Amino acid sequence: MVDFEIAIFNADVRACVEAGDRHRDLKDEWADIHYFDIKAANAVEARAKISRRYPAEKGYVIENIAEVRTD
């Protein structure tokens, strides 16, 4: 297993904040990027894991997936 850092935000929340509104379910902080550490065999598996928790259908956008080197 490899460590990956995943950057994710919610596009629906971002659009609400930009329009001066509030999202009905999520805090405004989801307009900003959140970082998560995921252990996975590869980047494809890391994307699948985070997508189950934060699905695109609910507005979540994966901005970046980076392997964390611990050399």
Secondary structure, 3 states (H helix, E strand, C coil): CEEEEEEEEEHHHHHHHHCCCCCCCCCHHHHCCEEEEEEECCHHHHHHHHHHHCCHHHCEEEEEEEECCCC
